[in-house]
């Protein structure tokens, strides 16, 4: 699995910063990311070009050779070698714009996607030339493509740009190991895959890899996505086009809540990492929305709007797996508690996994995975109606560097196998509760716990000698348990007030 830190993001960032000058970051991110993409397609093309030169009877200028290998055809004057040779010329801006136009003309899937404003007077051409010179490392050859260098560098930049623009960068990047875990758990072999907030398309890329690893073929899955950020929507189009993945991302970027581009879609698999805890999602304008079958989500937090949107999009035997902030499992605000209790009672919640901290590049918010399905008795698997699987994976993973943790392939396999064994997939082995790690709880037990879905509540503590639990972990656990008890007592207090109010007693 690729490591959490590629090692040259800082270097790249300082290069990008060179260009900034008096430009605001929202503007200069388009400039830098466009160059990065141009370098990417050119690297892939030039690698293939060199290989064809060494093959007998092959013509490196034959466009069909590249199309057959899912590599963009790059015309002569758009190749990086040409760009680099002209980097010091005052007309470098026009040369890059023309390169972008030529690449779009030759590759229909990129039409209208690439930035073409490098010639504008406000852009310092000397700095532009310096950045071109500095972009000497590979991002688009086979080795870099296998590590998803472009996607990851782009996302790192986005988080840097976001902090430069004074916003929180929590929603941009889903770490590779988290995406892999989601995909390995829901196993999108064949059918419709949907991501309502698809970012740069990482979920789709990993789904295609999964299909290929399991001897399926490109095209076994149909990809549907939506993204509200115009720059990210374009990157997703580029990212999927580079890999030859056909997709329906709508004709344009759009807000999933206010302009659902896939209104009639019923998906077999939903994979998503929605932006955490967004408060300005415009919920007050959607109170009558047909998607809110289990209650109106609060206008101040979109978490339960995302959950219900995804439930609404599930096919009758579909499965959804998505990332949410930990607060979603135990929030006690009246609206969210009410929706959560209805989702549990409707037997839609399949599995909850809590993850370790420090997995994300740009946020320290601890996160969990929710898995939901409308069919807990699928053909060929165990009937697990009336049960929810809880997995506590907070102690898993390893530090990839000083600040980032990642789940190892072994961690991913252990969690996915546990889920599959519980569902009755024989190849995954026989399921057993493991103290401190996993527990299959009956709905009655979840109801007793006031519909709190925090796995720590159910899995218990593994048998360890007294006081071997580190102080920080113990404090975090006790604080979380205390918060949950407060939530429970608040709910009971509300109930008592309601009951007393019903017999005319006010206080």
C-alpha positions, 0 to 999 in steps of 0.5 A, a space after each residue: 500500500 502506498 505510504 501516507 506521505 510521498 516525500 515530495 509534497 513540501 518541495 512541490 508546495 514551495 514550487 507552487 508558492 513561487 507562482 503565487 506573487 500577488 495572486 490569491 490562492 483560489 486563482 493560482 491553484 488552477 494554474 499549478 494543478 493544470 500544469 501538474 496534469 499536463 505533466 502527467 499526460 505527457 509522462 504517460 505518453 512519453 514512456 509509451 513513446 520510448 517503448 514503441 521506439 524500441 519495438 520492431 515494426 511499431 510507429 511511435 507516432 501512431 495514435 492508435 497505439 496509445 488509444 489501445 493502451 488507455 493513454 492520451 494522445 499528446 500532439 507534438 507541441 503539447 509534449 512536456 519536452 516542448 513546453 520545457 524547451 520554451 519555458 523561458 520564452 515570454 510567450 510560454 503562456 500562449 504555448 501552454 494554452 495551445 497545448 491544453 486546446 490541442 489535448 482536448 481536441 485530440 481526446 474527447 473525454 477531456 473536452 472542457 475540462 482543462 484550464 486555458 488561461 496561462 497567457 493572461 497578463 496577470 500571470 508572471 511568465 518568468 515565475 511560470 517558466 521557473 515552475 516548469 523547470 522545477 517540475 522535473 520529477 515523474 508523475 505520469 509514468 507507470 510506477 507513479 500511476 500505480 501509486 496514484 501520485 497525481 491524485 494524492 499530490 493534488 489532494 495534498 495541494 487542495 488541503 494546503 490551498 484550503 488552509 491558505 483560503 482560510 477554510 478547513 480542509 477535512 473533506 478533500 482527501 480520503 486516505 488510500 487505506 480507508 478507501 481500500 477498506 471500504 471497497 474490500 468490505 462492500 466488494 463491488 464486483 458488478 453493478 452500479 457504483 455511486 458516490 454522491 460527493 466523489 472528490 477526485 474519484 478515489 472510490 471509483 479508482 479503487 473499485 475498478 482495481 478491486 474488480 481487476 484484482 478479482 479477475 473481473 473486467 473494466 466495465 463490470 461496474 458502472 460509475 455514477 458520481 456528483 461533485 459540487 466543487 468545479 475544480 475537483 469535478 474537473 480533476 475527477 473527470 481527468 482522473 477517471 479519463 486517464 484510467 479509461 474508466 467510463 463514468 457519469 458525473 453529470 454534465 457539470 458540477 452540482 450540489 447533491 442536496 439541492 441539485 441531485 443529478 441522478 434523481 432516479 438512480 438506485 445503486 448496488 454499491 455506494 461509497 462516500 466520504 462526505 464533508 464532515 459536520 457541514 453547517 451551511 448546507 441549506 437544510 432549511 430550504 429542503 424541509 419537505 424533501 422526499 429523501 427525509 423518510 426517517 426525519 428532517 435533518 437539522 439545518 446546522 449539520 448535514 451528517 444525517 442528510 448524507 445518511 438519508 440521501 444514501 439510503 434513498 439511493 440504495 437498490 433493494 439489495 444494495 450496500 452503502 459504506 461511508 465515512 463520518 465523524 465519530 459524533 454521528 454515532 452518538 449525537 443526542 440532538 433531538 432530530 439526529 437521535 430520532 433519525 438514528 433510532 428510526 434507522 436502527 429500528 428499520 434494520 438498515 444499519 449493518 455494521 459500524 467501524 471506529 478507526 484510529 486517529 491521524 489517518 487523514 492529511 488535513 483533519 484530526 477529527 476521529 472518524 468511523 465507517 457506517 455500512 447500511 443495507 436494505 437486505 440483511 438476508 441476501 441469497 446465499 448468505 446468513 440471515 442476520 436481520 435484527 443484528 448489527 456488527 460493531 468493530 473497534 479498530 482504534 488500535 490498528 494501523 501503523 505510523 507511516 511518518 511522524 504525523 500520519 497513520 495508515 491501515 496495513 493490508 493485514 488490518 484491512 483484511 482482518 476487518 473485512 474478513 470479520 465483516 464477511 464472516 459475520 455475513 456468512 461468507 464461508 471463505 472468510 471463516 467462522 465469525 466469533 465475538 472478540 472482546 475489545 474488537 468485535 461484537 454482533 449485537 441484537 437490536 434490543 441491546 442497541 435500543 437499551 443503549 439509547 441507540 448509541 452506535 459507538 462500538 466501544 459500548 458493545 465490544 467491551 475491553 480486551 482482557 489485559 492486566 490492570 493498568 496496562 491501558 495507556 493513560 491517554 487512551 484511558 482518559 479518551 475512553 472514559 471521557 467518551 463514555 461519560 459524554 454518552 452517559 450524559 447524552 442518555 441522561 439528557 434524553 431520559 430527562 426530556 422524556 420525564 419532562 414530556 411525561 410530566 407535561 402530559 399530566 399538566 405538571 410544568 417546571 
